[in-house]
Amino acid sequence: MLPLIGTVQAVVLSVTPVSIHGDTYLDLLVQTREQAGTASGSRFRVPTHALADGREPTPGAVVELQLLMQQVTALRILGDATPGGQ
């Protein structure tokens, strides 16, 4: 279960850019450590202004999501899920 408020680390499975009335978002499908090895994941719509360093995550990236009422307020890329990833 994802927290209502706090942070969670996850691996990005897919990223889909979305434009809504001129505002840009990323629809992310991610998988937390608890969801790993299962067919489950979590979906988030992330506003691009919430990208901590301005970089969009790519599939395989390990990210930290800052949540407020299970809405992403900040996303930071930590590295990638492959062995030896940055």
Helices and strands as residue ranges (DSSP letters): E 5-20, E 23-32, E 42-47, G 48-50, E 61-68, E 71-80
